Amino acid sequence: MSFLSRRSLLALAAVLGIIPATAAFAQSAPKEIRIDWATYNPVSMLLKEKGFLEKEFAKDGIAIR
């Protein structure tokens, strides 16, 4: 009996193949986020009026439009 079954070996290969791709994707941050403000949603209007998103994302250099 082998230490790794064929199924375990395939699962390990899949995980090892996915990790580098997700790490490379996670490194690039967007420069801008576009938001569609809903006039019927009070939370959406509060976020827009008070500028909470702009303040939070400005720390990372990300603009909100």
C-alpha positions as CSV (number, residue, x, y, z in Angstrom):
1,M,0.0,0.0,0.0
2,S,1.4,3.4,-1.0
3,F,1.7,6.3,1.4
4,L,-0.3,8.6,-0.8
5,S,-3.3,7.4,-2.8
6,R,-3.9,8.6,-6.3
7,R,-6.7,10.8,-5.1
8,S,-4.6,12.4,-2.4
9,L,-1.8,13.0,-4.8
10,L,-4.1,14.7,-7.3
11,A,-5.7,16.9,-4.6
12,L,-2.2,17.9,-3.4
13,A,-1.1,18.8,-6.9
14,A,-4.3,20.9,-7.4
15,V,-3.8,22.8,-4.2
16,L,-0.1,23.5,-4.9
17,G,-1.0,24.7,-8.4
18,I,-3.7,27.0,-7.1
19,I,-1.8,28.7,-4.3
20,P,0.8,30.6,-6.4
21,A,-1.9,31.8,-8.7
22,T,-4.0,33.2,-5.9
23,A,-1.0,34.8,-4.2
24,A,-0.1,36.6,-7.4
25,F,-3.6,37.8,-7.8
26,A,-3.9,39.1,-4.2
27,Q,-0.8,41.3,-4.6
28,S,-2.3,43.7,-7.0
29,A,-4.7,46.2,-5.5
30,P,-7.2,48.2,-7.6
31,K,-6.6,51.9,-8.1
32,E,-10.3,52.7,-8.2
33,I,-13.6,51.2,-7.1
34,R,-16.8,52.2,-8.8
35,I,-19.9,52.2,-6.6
36,D,-23.5,52.4,-7.8
37,W,-25.3,54.4,-5.1
38,A,-28.9,53.2,-4.5
39,T,-31.2,56.2,-3.7
40,Y,-33.7,53.8,-2.2
41,N,-31.2,52.4,0.3
42,P,-30.6,54.5,3.4
43,V,-27.3,52.8,4.2
44,S,-26.0,53.5,0.7
45,M,-26.9,57.2,0.9
46,L,-25.3,57.5,4.3
47,L,-22.1,56.0,3.0
48,K,-22.1,58.5,0.1
49,E,-23.0,61.5,2.2
50,K,-20.5,60.9,5.0
51,G,-17.7,59.7,2.7
52,F,-16.9,56.6,4.8
53,L,-15.7,54.5,1.9
54,E,-13.6,57.3,0.5
55,K,-11.9,57.8,3.9
56,E,-11.3,54.1,4.4
57,F,-9.9,53.3,1.0
58,A,-7.8,56.5,0.8
59,K,-5.5,54.9,3.3
60,D,-4.5,52.4,0.6
61,G,-4.5,54.9,-2.2
62,I,-7.7,53.5,-3.7
63,A,-10.2,56.0,-5.2
64,I,-14.0,55.6,-4.9
65,R,-16.1,56.8,-7.8
